[in-house]
Amino acid sequence: MPVHPEVAHARARIAGLTRSVRYGERPQSDLDAAKRDLAEATAEAQRADYIERMVAMAPTFTDEQRDRIAAILNAGGAG
């Protein structure tokens, strides 16, 4: 499975910051923030992958069904 670009970017940023923190060029807080960003990017990528798999398995929707699903998603699930 290919790595999402946001996850790859976050990993690369951590790699660079790890070196910079180790040699005292950057504060530990920068690395900690980058690790949080990686966790968020990974979670978002996993959600997107899950949704794509579920949509691929679903039957073709009517226009009305698509509108209803869009309304639910736009409301944040509180539809």
RAHUQUI-V678747 format. One record per residue. N is the residue number from 1. PSI is psi as a letter, one per 40 degrees, with the letter a starting at -180 (NA if undefined). NEAR is the number of other C-alpha atoms within 8 Angstrom. Layout:
<<N:PSI:NEAR> <N:PSI:NEAR>>
//
This chain:
<<1:h:2> <2:i:3> <3:h:6> <4:i:7> <5:d:6> <6:d:7> <7:d:12> <8:d:9> <9:d:8> <10:d:13> <11:d:9> <12:d:8> <13:d:9> <14:d:11> <15:d:8> <16:d:8> <17:d:11> <18:d:9> <19:d:8> <20:d:10> <21:d:12> <22:d:7> <23:e:7> <24:e:7> <25:d:7> <26:i:9> <27:i:8> <28:d:7> <29:d:6> <30:d:9> <31:d:12> <32:d:8> <33:d:8> <34:d:11> <35:d:10> <36:d:8> <37:d:9> <38:d:11> <39:d:8> <40:d:8> <41:d:11> <42:d:9> <43:d:8> <44:d:8> <45:d:10> <46:d:8> <47:d:8> <48:d:8> <49:d:8> <50:d:8> <51:d:8> <52:d:8> <53:d:8> <54:d:8> <55:d:7> <56:d:6> <57:e:6> <58:i:6> <59:i:4> <60:h:4> <61:i:7> <62:i:6> <63:d:6> <64:d:7> <65:d:8> <66:d:9> <67:d:8> <68:d:8> <69:d:8> <70:d:8> <71:d:9> <72:d:11> <73:d:9> <74:d:7> <75:e:8> <76:f:7> <77:e:7> <78:f:5> <79:NA:7>>
//
